[in-house]
Amino acid sequence: MPTVLLVEDDRLIVEPVARALKGLNFNVLTALTGPDGLQLALSQHPDLVILDIMLPGLDGWEVCKGIRQKSVVPILMLTALSEEVDRILGLELGADDYLTKPFSTRELLARVKALLRRVEFDTARLAQADTVTIGDIRLDLNRRQVVKDGEELALRFKEFELLSLLVAKAGEVVTRAEIFDKVWGTDWLGDMRTLDVHIRWLREKLEDDPSQPQYIQTVRGVGYRLVAGEQP
C-alpha cells in the first residue's frame, strides 16, 4: 500500500484530501507544519509527498529543499501563488509537479496517481538495466549511479531518468515530445518547462562550463542531443 505524506496547515484541505486518498487505499500521513513535514518525509520514507508552500515553521520551499538533500521521493507542491516565478522556483528546488489552489480533489488524485505510476514504471524498467559508458560518463542503472571522471554525481530521480534516455540515444536528437513521453509519461499534467529546468541541472553537474555545454546540446525547436564531450 503506497504511503502519501500530506503537509498542509489548512484542515479544510487536509481532511477531505486525506479521506479521498484513503478511499483509494493509500496510507496517509499528515503534518500541519513545515518542520513536522520534513521530519516525517525523512523518517517515514513515503512514496509521495504533497507539500503546501505557505506553512508555519518552515515554508514549503525550505521543506522541499531539505527533502531533496536526502531523498528523491516525488513531490507535488500545492500553491495559492499564481506567479510564474513561484512555480518555476518550486521546480528548481526539486518538485516534480505543482497544483494551484483552489483545486478539485479529482485533479489532485489524478496528479498523485500519475506520479506514482511513473515511479512504478521506472522501478520495473531499472530491474532490467545494465551499465552504460559514453565518453567520461558511466551510468550504473541498477545502482542508479552516475560517475564522471571517476567522481560520483548526485542526481535527482528525474535527472537520472533524463540522462539515461539521452545516453541511450547518444548522438541522436531526442525531441521534447519523446522526452516527456518516456521520462514524465504521456499523462504528465505539469509545467512543460520542467524539462528545461532539469536540463540546466544536468549541465551544472556534467559540464565543465554549463554556459558552453559539451555533453548536452540544444537543438533549437526540436529537443536535445548528448555527445561524447565534443562539439558536433
Residue pairs with C-beta under 8 A, 6 or more apart in sequence:
1 25
1 26
1 27
2 26
2 27
2 47
2 48
2 116
3 26
3 27
3 28
3 29
3 44
3 45
3 46
3 47
3 48
4 21
4 26
4 27
4 28
4 29
4 46
4 47
4 48
4 49
4 50
4 112
5 28
5 29
5 30
5 31
5 37
5 40
5 41
5 44
5 46
5 48
5 49
5 50
6 14
6 17
6 18
6 21
6 28
6 29
6 30
6 31
6 50
7 30
7 31
7 34
7 36
7 37
7 40
7 41
7 49
7 50
7 51
7 52
7 55
7 60
7 63
8 14
8 17
8 30
8 31
8 32
8 50
8 52
8 55
8 78
9 32
9 33
9 52
9 54
9 55
9 56
10 52
11 32
13 52
13 78
14 30
14 32
16 105
17 50
17 105
17 108
18 28
18 30
20 105
20 108
20 109
21 28
21 109
21 112
22 28
24 109
24 113
26 112
29 40
29 44
29 46
31 37
31 39
31 40
32 56
33 55
33 56
33 57
33 58
34 55
34 56
34 57
34 58
34 59
34 60
34 62
34 63
35 57
35 58
36 57
37 49
37 51
37 55
37 58
37 63
38 58
38 63
38 66
38 67
40 46
41 49
41 63
41 66
41 67
41 71
41 73
42 66
42 67
42 70
42 71
45 71
45 73
46 73
47 73
47 74
47 116
47 119
48 73
48 74
48 75
48 76
48 112
48 115
48 116
48 119
49 67
49 73
49 74
49 75
49 76
50 76
50 78
50 108
50 112
51 60
51 63
51 64
51 75
51 76
51 77
51 78
51 95
52 60
52 77
52 78
52 79
53 59
53 60
53 61
53 77
53 78
53 79
53 80
53 81
53 86
53 90
54 60
54 79
54 80
55 63
58 66
60 77
60 78
60 79
60 90
61 89
61 90
61 93
64 75
64 77
64 90
64 93
64 94
64 95
65 93
65 94
67 73
67 75
67 94
68 75
68 93
68 94
68 156
72 156
72 157
74 96
74 97
74 115
74 116
74 118
74 119
74 157
75 94
75 95
75 96
75 97
76 95
76 96
76 97
76 98
76 99
76 108
76 111
76 112
76 115
77 90
77 95
77 97
77 98
77 99
78 98
78 99
78 101
78 103
79 86
79 87
79 90
79 98
79 99
79 100
79 101
80 100
80 101
81 87
81 100
82 100
87 98
87 100
87 191
88 191
88 193
88 197
90 98
91 98
91 191
91 193
91 194
91 197
92 197
94 156
96 115
96 157
96 158
96 190
96 194
97 111
97 114
97 115
97 189
97 190
98 190
98 191
99 107
99 108
99 111
110 187
110 189
111 189
111 190
114 185
114 187
114 188
114 189
117 185
117 187
118 184
118 185
119 157
121 185
122 157
122 161
126 141
126 142
126 144
127 142
129 141
129 142
130 141
130 142
131 138
131 139
131 140
131 141
131 142
132 138
132 139
132 141
132 164
132 167
132 168
133 139
134 167
134 170
134 226
134 228
135 215
135 227
135 228
135 229
136 148
136 149
136 229
137 146
137 147
137 148
137 163
137 167
137 206
137 215
138 146
138 147
138 148
139 145
139 146
139 160
139 163
139 164
139 167
140 146
140 147
141 164
144 155
144 160
145 152
146 152
146 153
146 155
146 160
146 163
147 153
148 205
148 206
153 205
153 206
154 205
155 163
155 202
155 205
156 198
156 201
158 183
158 184
158 198
159 198
159 201
159 202
159 205
161 183
162 179
162 183
162 195
162 198
162 199
162 202
163 202
163 206
163 226
165 174
165 178
165 179
165 182
165 183
166 174
166 216
166 224
166 225
166 226
167 226
169 226
170 226
170 227
170 228
171 225
171 226
171 227
172 225
173 219
173 222
173 223
173 224
173 225
174 223
174 224
174 225
175 222
175 223
176 192
176 195
176 222
176 223
176 224
177 223
178 223
179 195
179 223
179 224
180 186
180 188
180 192
180 195
184 190
184 194
184 195
199 216
199 218
199 224
200 210
202 216
203 210
203 213
203 215
203 216
204 210
206 215
206 216
207 213
207 214
207 215
207 216
208 214
214 227
214 229
214 230
214 231
215 226
215 227
215 228
215 229
216 224
216 225
216 226
217 224
217 225
217 226
217 227
217 231
217 232
218 224
219 225
225 232
